[in-house]
Each structure stands twice: as structure tokens, then as C-alpha cells.
């Protein structure tokens, strides 16, 4: 029995990291243009933490992103802007 894409989206928020990763890989590999997937990845990272998020976020690179999800990624890459500023 094949799961619906809605069920697979729900799996992105599953407590087990392997299930979350499989769900994200499904959307990465099928090249869907669904803007609703990347926000679920963000919710999963925020809910379950960044410790196991490397592969999850890495596989989300090929998903369809919005301005909001891109802004979140940039914020994650530079979490403390004050460290990057030169002292005057």
C-alpha cells in the first residue's frame, strides 16, 4: 500500500529521526514543487533539536523554498551576528 503524500508530510514530524529523514528524501527524490515541505523540516528541527538535523536539513536543499524558509536557513548559518562584526 502506497502512502499518500499528506501522510509522508506528516512523517517529517515523526519522533524517530530515520522516519523523518526517509520522508524528506521522498520529496527530495520526486522533485515536487510543494512549498509546504520545507516549513515542516524547519518545524522538525525546532521540535527535535539540531543534534540529528544535519542530514534532514542537507536533504532539504533540493526542496522548494520560500523567502521565509530561506531566511530561516540564513539565520541558522549565522546564529550570532555580533561575532561576525568587526570591532570599531
C-alpha positions, -999 to +999 in steps of 0.1 A: +000+000+000+014+034-010+011+062+014-004+095+004+019+125+001+000+140+030+009+111+052+045+113+041+045+150+050+032+141+085+062+117+088+086+147+086+074+155+122+077+119+135+097+114+167+122+090+151+149+107+131+151+078+105+115+082+096+118+120+093+148+115+070+130+090+048+101+114+044+123+143+034+142+121+010+110+111-007+102+147-015+138+154-025+139+125-049+105+131-065+112+168-072+078+180-061+074+218-061+054+217-029+063+248-008+048+231+023+075+206+028+105+229+038+085+245+066+078+210+080+116+203+080+121+236+100+094+226+124+110+192+129+144+208+136+129+232+160+109+205+177+135+177+180+167+198+180+197+204+159+217+174+171+203+150+145+193+176+120+223+177+097+210+151+072+175+163+074+185+199+065+210+187+040+183+167+021+160+197+022+183+217-001+165+205-032+131+212-019+110+242-030+118+271-006+100+303+002+115+336+013+107+326+049+124+293+048+155+308+031+156+334+058+155+307+085+184+288+068+205+320+067+197+327+104+208+292+113+241+296+094+249+329+112+232+324+147+252+352+164+257+381+141+276+400+167+305+375+165+309+383+128+311+421+130+344+438+132+351+458+162+354+495+155 
